Amino acid sequence: MSHKPNLNKDTNQPKAYIKYSGLAFQILAFIFLGTWGGMKIDQWLSLKVPLFTIAFSMLALIGSLIYLVKSLPKS
């Protein structure tokens, strides 16, 4: 008799949880750094309208969404 391994999908549950929680922190960090960088450039240039803050936060948001979609498993 051969013993077949248990192919239950629940065995990968903790691994997926760790992967996607780490991904969430990476996305938050990316958006935070983009916004922070834009604020610093706006302060350095003494702009009254926060153009770089808006632009960098939008670019960081778009970039993080692209990163999220590419990191999802293909099914």
Secondary structure, DSSP 8 states (H G I E B T S, - for coil): --------GGGGHHHHHHHHHHHHHHHHHHHHHHHHHHHHHHHHHT-SS-HHHHHHHHHHHHHHHHHHHHHS---
